[in-house]
Structure formats: C-alpha cells, structure tokens
Amino acid sequence: MDHFMPLAATAAAASGASSNSMWTIVVVYILLFGALYLIFFRPQQKKRKAEEAMRKNVQIGDEIVTIGGVVGRIVAIKEESDSFVIETGIDRNKIIIKRWALGKILTVHEKD
C-alpha cells in the first residue's frame, strides 16, 4: 500500500503538465508521419515520374525490353492508341505494345 502513495503524488503533480505532454505527443506523431512520407512515398513518386519521362521519350529505332521480357526494336509509334510497334527476332515479327508495357530502353542517346 505504501507503494501507491508516491505514484498518486506524482500523478497529481503531473496533471498540470498533461496538456504540455499531449502537445509533445502530437508533435512527435507529426514528425513521424513526415519522416515516413519522405522515406517511402517521395522516392516512389520520383521513380514514377522518371518512368513516365522514359516512356514519352521513346523514338523509332530504339531497342527496348518490355515488362514481359520481349526484346525488340521500335519501328512505328501510334500516338492515337498510345502504343508502338516493335520488331523482334531474326524473322522480324511485328508486335504492337502499349506504352505502359515498356520496361527499359537499351539504346543510349547522346544528350545535346
């Protein structure tokens, strides 16, 4: 029973500081969510923007790899259907690929 008396006295003294500790907790949570945003969501947005720029800058003659692993050379770009035609293999099979299915551009372009 003697253990609870110091705890009760501490709780009574801390009741005046409870509003201050509440704001401390709120600030800690805001900082935590801000850090999580910077660690997880911001890099994903940057990656998505870089992929969109890559897909918009594709040119006829570029050698590409699709997200399914098909390797080919672009022979035509169809802006109205947001796709392009690639030529694959020795026997020059032509495949229509949607722009979102572009995985990587293998051709290196020199910057002006």
N, C-alpha and C positions, 0 to 999 in steps of 0.2 A: 504494500500500500504506500510505502514511503517513496517508491519509485515514481509514482504518478504525480506527486506534488511539484517536482521541478518541471515536469512536462507541462503541467497545467499553467505554471507561471510563465514558461516560455511561450506557450500558445497565446496567453493573454497579452504579453508584450509584443508579439508578432502581429496581432490583429490590426494594429495601426499601420504596419508596413505591408499589409496584404495587398493593397491597391498598387503599391510600388512593385511588388513581385509579380503581380498579374501583368503589368506592362512589360516587365522583363521577359516573361514567357512569350508574350505576343511578338516582341521584337526578335526573340530567338527563332520563333517559327517563321517569321517573315524572312529572316536571313537564311534559314534552312531551305525554304522553298525557292528563294532566289538562287542559291548555290546549286540546287538540283536542276533548275532551269538552265543555268549556264553549263552544267556538266552534261546533261542528257539531251535537251531539246534543241539548243542552239547549234551544236555540231550536225544534227540531223537536218536542220534547215539549210545549213551551208552545203551539205552534201547534195541535197535535193536540187538546189539552185545550180550547182556545178553540173549535175547530170542533165538538167534541162538545157543549159547552155551548150553542152556537148551535143545533144540531140538536135538542137537548132542549127549548129554549125557544120553539120554533115554535108559533104559535097559529092558530086558524081566522080567516080574513080577511087573513092576511099575504100580501103579494105577494112571490114568490120567483123565483129563477133557479136551474135545475138545473145540474149539471155538464155537461150536454149542450147548454145554452143555451136550454132551453124556459122561457118566462116564463109565470107563471100565478098564480092566487090560490087559497089553500088553502080548501077547502070542507068537508073532513072529515079527521079523524086516526084511523087504525086502529092502536091500541096492540098488539093481538094479533099483527098481521103486521108491525109496525114500519114502517109506511108511511103515506102520506097521499094524499088525492085532491085534485088541482088542476084548476081550470077555466081553460081558455085560449081566447083569441080571441074574436071577435065572436059566433060561433055557439055558444059555451060548451061546447066539447068537454071532456070529463072524462077525466083520465089518472091512473092510480094510479102513484105514485112511491115508491120505497124511501127511507127516511130518510137513508141514506148517500149518496144521489144529490143531496142538497140542496147547492147551491153558494153561494148568498148570499141573505140576506133583504133585500128592498128597503124594506119598511115600517119606519119609525122609531118605536120605542116610547119613551114618556116614562118615566123612572125615578121610582119613588115616593120 
